[in-house]
Amino acid sequence: MNDPQIRFTPEHLEHLLGLLAIDTTSPMETGVSSDIPDAQRAFRDFAVSRGFTEAYLGAPCASVLSGAHVPVSVREVAARMGGAFLSSQPNLVLRAGGGRPAARTVMFNLHMDTVAGHVPVACEDGIVTGRGAVDMKGPGVAVLAGIEAAMRQDPRLAGEIQVLVQSVAGEEGGAMGVYGTKALVDLGYVGRLNVFAEPSEGHFFDRSTTSMTARVSVEGVGSTDDAPHAGQNATVILAAVALRFARDLVADVRRIGGKTCVAGIHTGRMHNRVYGEGALLVNFAYSTMAEAEAIEEATEIRFAEALQGLATDFAGSEVLGATASAARAVTRLEWLKRRLPTLDNRDEAMRRVLAAAGIGRTPPALAHRAFTCDAMWAQRPDRYTVVYGPCSLEHNRAHADGEFIAVADLERFAREVEAIVLAFGDHCRSGAALLDEESI
């Protein structure tokens, strides 16, 4: 018999280990389908066995891929995969309690998809390893455990509030939640309080950055190593742009208030040819739309300067003269994603709910640790949306080899979820909840 004081029980651990064994790598990472549908069904079946009901399970409709907010990278992978792109990435919504209006609903969000890279699944000495252990399958199972505990602790909740659990695909790989979280929010599966489970190091945040990604592409003519002068050398062009960005644009963006990552660069792997095609990716984080616009402008300026500098430096070069003269014609800068909303909301009543659960806002000195996630799609004047979860993306090696989480951290998070649900129930019994219902 389970210890009644334990929220994250051996059954929850067994289910987690089973989920970790299911490959749920995002197609945005690999370009091919994984077993996300199997994982969503397994998560649903376990939840139903614990008293939840299924509110929704289905693949997003094709219309979610239309609109300026959809990243170019999402469109490109969807075009290559065809119908399998969306059909292999269903979203799930679970419900505890009865159907209630948004004013009496608290929603928890987790993502079932993971980044690529195999991590052996194990549980040894209280440490769980596996891809998704901390991001986000482990905390997702703990969310179920915490809600179950709250419903046992206060049986009145089942008739007074609604608790929703979104289990989404389309979070990783730069998908930005456009066919996962946003699709479910647009269907109305949101609450007065929305908690996005992500590792947040012990505090919640209600403001965060959003990312924008630029791609510099060269589409020129290559040549052999016997005639390097005949090619338009994409390696040299992209190196010149990367150097200019690293030297000048990084500082520009810092002054604006954002962050820059000069990321992947690729032309080819052979030693005996001049590559005429290639690409460079650069990622930026911003906190406001004004910052985003300023970053765009600075990027365009530094890009133009890089090509002009290349043309000047190698104008008379026997080997790179053709590259220098053609650089502006064969090189382009495009935005894979930009001008997405940032998470930026405050709500004193819901802050008090979280405070009653023992959970505080990220201190100003640590505000820089807030990161981009799907939570941006759930904010609205009549809702409060926060990011809160156990552990640390960095320390627990999310997205890296050896990803792990301690069972003790899952137990702690389950208790925190329980406390949030109980505190939200208390709020809904108060006069303040009546004002919420009148305004929503």
Residue, then its C-alpha position, 0 to 999 in steps of 0.5 A: m500500500n502506498d504511503p498516503q503522505i507521498r504524492f509522486t507514488p511508485e505508480h507515477l514513477e513506473h508510468l514516467l519510466g514508460l513515457l521516457a522509453i517512448d521516442t517523442t523527438s520533435p519532427m522539427e528536430t529530425g524531419v521525421s515522425s516519432d511516437i508522440p501519438d503513442a505517448q499521448r495515448a499512454f499519458r491519457d490512459f494513465a490519467v484516466s485510471r487516476g480519475f481524470t477525463e479526456a477533454y480533447l485529443g487530436a491532431p491540429c488542423a491545417s489552418v494552424l500553419s497559416g498566419a504571419h506568426v508561423p515560423v518559416s522553419v515550421r512551414e518548411v518542415a511541414a511542406r517536406m513531411g506533408g500530412a504526417f507533420l500534423s497527424s504525428q503531433p496530436n495535442l491532449v487536454l485532460r480534465a479534473g473536476g466538472g466543466r466550469p467557466a474560465a474564472r473557475t479554471v486553473m490550467f497546467n501546460l506541459h509538452m510531450d515532445t522532446v529534443a533529439g538525442h538518446v538518453p538511456v532510461a533508468c532510475e538509480d538511487g532516486i535519480v531518473t534519467g532519460r530524454g524528457a526527464v526534466d523537460m518535460k515528461g517528469p514534471g508532467v507526471a508530477v502535475l497529475a500527482g499533485i492534482e490527484a492529491a488536491m482532489r483527495q485533500d478537498p473533495r469539494l473541489a470537484g464540484e467547484i473548479q475545473v483543472l485542465v492539463q494541456s499536454v502539447a506537441g510542437e514546443e521544441g525545435g523552434a515550433m514556438g507552440v504555434y500548432g500546440t499550445k496556441a491551437l489549444v488556447d484558441l479552442g478555449y482550453v485555458g483558465r483564470l490561472n495558467v501554469f506552464a511547467e518548465p524548469s524555473e529554479g524555484h520561482f515563477f516568472d510572468r515576464s520573459t523574452t521571446s526569440m527571433t531567428a535570422r538565416v543568412s543564405v548563400e546561393g552561388v556557384g561552387s567549383t573544384d579545388d583546382a579552380p577556386h577562383a571560379g567559385q562564389n565561396a559561401t564559406v568565406i562569405l558566411a564567415a565574414v558575416a559571422l565575424r561582423f555579427a560577433r564583433d559588432l552586432v552582439a554589442d549592438v543587441r546588448r545595448i538594445g537590451g536583447k541577447t544574441c547567439v551566433a549559431g549554426i553555420h554550414t557549407g560542406r564537409m569536403h576538403n577539395r571543393v569550393y562550396g557555393e551554397g550554405a547558411l548561417l543561423v543567428n538567434f536573438a532574444y528580446s523583451t519588448m516589441a520595440e527591442a525586436e524592431a531595433i534588433e531587426e534594424a541593427t541586423e540588416i545594417r551589420f549584414a550590409e556592412a559585412l558584405q560591403g567589407l568583403a567586397t572591399d577587402f577582396a576586390g583585387s584578389e585573384v582567388l576571391g575576387a569573384t566571391a567578393s564581387a558576387a557576394r551581394a547578389v548571391t547572399r540574402l538575409e531572411w527572418l525565420k521567425r520574428r515579431l512574436p509576442t512576449l510574455d508580459n502580464r501581472d495579476e495581483a489576485m492570482r499572485r496572491v493565490l501563488a503566494a498562498a501556495g508558497i510560490g514566489r515571483t522571480p526576484p529582479a536580480l534573477a529576472h534575466r534567467a526567464f526564457t522563451c516558451d509557449a506561455m506567451w500564447a495564453q496571456r490575456p487581460d482576464r487571465y494570468t499566465v506564469v511559468y513555473g516548474p522544478c529544477s534547472l534547464e542547465h543543471n539538470r542537462a535538459h537538451a544535453d547528454g545525461e538529462f536527469i531529475a531526482v524523484a525527490d524533486l518530482e515529489r516536491f513539485a507534485r506538492e506544489v501543484e497540489a498547493i496551487v490547486l487548493a489555493f485556487g479553490d480557496h480563491c474561488r470560494s471568496g468574493a473575489a472570484l465573483l468579480d472574476e466571473e462577472s468580468i470574464 
